[in-house]
Amino acid sequence: MTTLKSGKVGDISDLAAFVPGSGKESNRWELILKKLVIGDAVLNQAYVNQLQDAVAGQLQLTYNEQTNQLIAEKYNDDATLSKGAQQLFDATLDPSITVNVNVTDGVITSDNKIFVGGAFGGNKVLSDKIDGKNKVDAFQDVNPNILGAADHEANTVGQYALHEVTEAYEGAKISQRSGVSAPGTGSIYNKAHQRASKQPFNIAEFI
């Protein structure tokens, strides 16, 4: 597992400092069932904190660095969750979909594209099934520093972080039903983007 350096990106103007070949590393997260596999404490905890801020008062996200587990629990079992909180809750419980989030302090995606804050990485439909459903691996790239800066400009908390993980989950659900894997661009992206928890303002994914 690659060690992640803490990010220094404060705003979009800092993007020029992050270019292909600059040595910036990335680390693979895996959100599966109730498990979030993580590495670097600074960036990963920043992303967990943003998710917690987004669902404050609805879900309690308990993160244990020793066991690498993220548990999503409702504050009130009878309460109706917001759309985004429900999507995140479902993602932590769904045994058939794995959301892999590549958390980085740079702006280069897993497949070497330049992105701004978050990028849909598509998914892969697997041959095995759980409860009659196709298993799906979904992929998303995020930079919590840029997402946090975007929240600051929009006067919101955690909404961009929540959008990214729910976009990956919604895309996986679409491919699960069709049985067809999806690339990161084109294909089902627009549907996944629209079905995800909403961003305060849209920002371009790629430069």
Stockholm file with secondary structure:
# STOCKHOLM 1.0

chainA/1-207         MTTLKSGKVGDISDLAAFVPGSGKESNRWELILKKLVIGDAVLNQAYVNQLQDAVAGQLQLTYNEQTNQLIAEKYNDDATLSKGAQQLFDATLDPSITVNVNVTDGVITSDNKIFVGGAFGGNKVLSDKIDGKNKVDAFQDVNPNILGAADHEANTVGQYALHEVTEAYEGAKISQRSGVSAPGTGSIYNKAHQRASKQPFNIAEFI
#=GR chainA/1-207 SS CCCCCCCCCCSGGGGGGCCTTSCCCEEECEEETTEEECCCHHHHHHHHHHHHHHTTTTEEEEEETTTTEEEEEESCTTSCCCHHHHHHHHHHHCTTEEEEEEEESSSBCTTSCBBSSEEEEEEEEEEEEETTEEEEEEEEEECHHHHHHHHHHHTCSSHHHHHHHHHHHHHHHHHHHHTCCBCSSSTTHHHHHHHSCCCSSCCCSBC
#=GC SS_cons         CCCCCCCCCCSGGGGGGCCTTSCCCEEECEEETTEEECCCHHHHHHHHHHHHHHTTTTEEEEEETTTTEEEEEESCTTSCCCHHHHHHHHHHHCTTEEEEEEEESSSBCTTSCBBSSEEEEEEEEEEEEETTEEEEEEEEEECHHHHHHHHHHHTCSSHHHHHHHHHHHHHHHHHHHHTCCBCSSSTTHHHHHHHSCCCSSCCCSBC
//
